[in-house]
């Protein structure tokens, strides 16, 4: 009985093609940067710094959004429509900052994996065993520090969506119920939202600290100024 090979779905083919193109573009990007005398280690430091700054910006924005939400629950006259627009704007800003955080963390992971893969291959190029062992130890230590960093960053990232979902629900509810009853219902969610934002900010602060520690651990061999990398 003959067996036909499985037929990939169009979606699967597109996903595979997308991953291939992304990988190809990354290789070309790294090659272009390295041709200027900068290496993946430099790119990694630059991206970690950008991810750290993005987390800091998101932390401030989520606190601002919470403050605006809290003010709305104490609404005492004025235009509810104006209050809704302000709250919606804060949600949009928060969502934008969340997307930026995710993209920056993904960019850190991309270059880190490329760096470690290259480092592993280059270990075999040493003829001096002592130097090879020293480099291998440095690689392991850097990987350990990186694991702590990316774990902290992903943990902070994971706390963003639950907060955004609560925020979005309240903004959407307010949009269709611009009245005192709707404002009263928001008060019941303020406590949960406050706890969620507090946990998110705490996780972001811890990942920011990890980012600073990681950069400091690499700075001894990363002294060149990189071109601005907005990934």
C-alpha positions in Angstrom: 0.0 0.0 0.0 1.5 3.3 -1.1 1.6 6.3 1.2 1.4 9.7 -0.2 3.6 12.4 1.5 1.5 14.9 3.5 0.4 18.0 1.7 1.3 21.2 3.5 -1.5 23.7 3.8 -1.3 27.1 2.2 -1.0 28.6 5.7 1.8 26.2 6.6 3.7 27.1 3.4 3.3 30.8 4.0 4.5 30.5 7.6 7.5 28.5 6.5 8.2 31.0 3.7 7.8 33.8 6.2 10.3 32.3 8.7 12.8 31.7 5.8 12.6 35.3 4.7 12.9 36.6 8.2 16.0 34.5 8.8 17.5 35.5 5.5 16.9 39.2 6.2 18.4 38.8 9.7 21.6 37.2 8.2 21.9 40.0 5.7 21.4 42.6 8.4 24.0 41.1 10.7 26.4 40.7 7.7 26.0 44.4 6.8 26.5 45.6 10.4 29.5 43.3 10.9 31.1 44.7 7.7 31.3 48.0 9.5 33.4 46.5 12.3 30.6 45.8 14.7 29.8 42.3 15.9 26.8 40.4 17.1 27.9 41.0 20.7 27.7 44.8 20.0 24.3 44.4 18.4 23.1 42.3 21.3 24.1 45.0 23.8 22.4 47.7 21.7 19.1 45.7 21.4 19.1 44.9 25.2 19.4 48.6 25.9 16.6 49.4 23.5 14.4 46.7 25.1 15.2 48.1 28.5 14.2 51.6 27.4 11.0 50.2 25.9 10.1 48.5 29.1 10.7 51.7 31.0 8.5 53.7 28.7 5.7 51.0 28.9 6.0 51.0 32.7 5.3 54.7 32.8 2.5 54.5 30.3 0.7 51.8 32.2 0.9 53.7 35.4 -0.5 56.8 33.6 -3.3 54.7 32.2 -4.2 53.4 35.6 -4.2 56.9 37.0 -6.6 58.0 34.3 -8.9 55.0 35.0 -8.8 55.8 38.7 -9.8 59.5 37.9 -12.7 58.3 35.9 -14.1 56.2 38.8 -14.2 59.5 40.8 -16.0 61.3 38.0 -18.0 64.2 39.4 -19.5 66.2 36.6 -18.3 67.2 33.1 -18.4 65.4 29.8 -18.4 61.7 29.9 -17.6 61.6 26.2 -14.4 63.6 26.9 -13.5 61.2 29.7 -14.1 58.2 27.4 -11.9 59.7 24.7 -9.1 60.3 27.2 -9.3 56.8 28.5 -9.4 55.3 25.0 -6.3 57.3 24.1 -4.5 56.0 27.1 -5.5 52.4 26.1 -4.2 53.0 22.6 -0.9 54.3 23.9 -0.6 51.4 26.3 -1.2 48.9 23.4 1.4 50.6 21.3 4.0 50.4 24.1 3.1 46.7 24.6 3.7 46.0 20.9 7.0 47.8 21.1 8.1 45.8 24.1 7.3 42.5 22.4 9.2 43.5 19.2 12.2 44.6 21.2 12.4 41.4 23.2 12.0 39.3 20.1 14.9 41.3 18.5 17.1 40.6 21.6 16.3 36.9 21.3 17.1 36.8 17.6 20.6 38.2 17.9 21.4 36.3 21.0 20.6 33.0 19.4 22.7 34.0 16.4 25.6 35.0 18.6 25.6 31.8 20.6 25.4 29.6 17.5 28.3 31.5 15.9 30.3 31.3 19.1 29.8 27.5 19.4 31.1 27.0 15.9 34.1 29.2 16.4 35.2 27.3 19.5 36.4 24.6 17.1 38.6 27.0 15.3 41.0 27.5 18.3 44.3 25.6 18.1 45.2 26.7 21.7 43.3 24.5 24.1 43.6 26.9 27.0 42.1 29.8 25.0 39.3 27.5 23.7 38.4 26.4 27.2 38.4 30.0 28.4 36.2 31.1 25.6 33.8 28.1 26.3 33.5 29.2 29.9 32.8 32.7 28.9 30.1 31.5 26.5 28.4 29.4 29.2 28.5 32.3 31.6 27.0 34.7 29.0 24.3 32.2 28.2 23.4 31.9 31.9 23.1 35.7 32.2 21.1 35.8 29.0 18.7 33.1 30.2 18.1 35.1 33.4 17.5 38.2 31.3 15.2 36.8 28.7 13.2 34.9 31.4 12.6 38.1 33.2 11.7 40.0 30.1 9.3 37.3 28.9 7.7 37.2 32.4 7.1 40.9 32.2 5.7 40.6 28.7 3.3 37.8 29.8 1.8 40.2 32.4 0.9 42.8 29.8 -2.0 41.1 27.9 -4.1 40.3 31.0 -3.9 44.0 32.0 -4.7 45.2 28.5 -7.7 42.8 28.3 -9.2 44.3 31.4 -8.5 47.8 30.3 -10.0 47.1 26.8 -13.2 45.6 28.3 -13.7 48.7 30.4 -13.0 51.1 27.6 -15.4 49.2 25.3 -18.1 49.0 28.0 -17.8 52.7 28.6 -18.1 53.4 24.9 -21.6 52.0 24.8 -22.7 53.1 28.2 -21.8 56.7 28.8 -23.8 57.1 32.1 -23.4 57.1 35.8 -24.2 53.4 36.1 -21.3 52.5 33.8 -19.0 54.7 35.9 -20.1 52.8 39.0 -19.4 49.5 37.4 -15.8 50.6 36.7 -15.2 50.9 40.4 -15.5 47.2 40.9 -12.7 46.6 38.3 -10.3 49.3 39.7 -9.0 47.0 42.4 -8.2 44.1 40.1 -6.7 46.5 37.5 -4.5 48.2 40.2 -3.2 44.8 41.3 -2.5 43.8 37.7 -0.7 47.0 36.9 1.3 46.8 40.1 2.4 43.2 39.3 3.3 44.3 35.7 5.3 47.3 36.8 7.2 45.1 39.4 8.0 42.5 36.7 9.2 45.3 34.3 11.4 46.8 36.9 13.0 43.4 37.6 13.6 42.9 33.9 15.1 46.4 33.6 17.5 45.5 36.4 18.4 42.3 34.6 19.0 44.2 31.4 21.4 46.6 33.1 23.3 43.7 34.7 23.6 42.0 31.4 24.9 45.0 29.6 27.4 45.7 32.4 28.6 42.1 32.1 29.4 42.6 28.4 30.5 46.2 28.4 34.2 45.3 28.9 34.4 44.0 25.4 31.8 46.2 23.8 33.1 49.7 23.4 32.2 50.7 19.9 29.2 52.9 19.2 26.6 51.1 17.1 24.4 52.6 14.4 20.9 53.1 15.7 19.1 49.8 15.7 15.3 50.2 16.0 14.4 46.5 15.9 
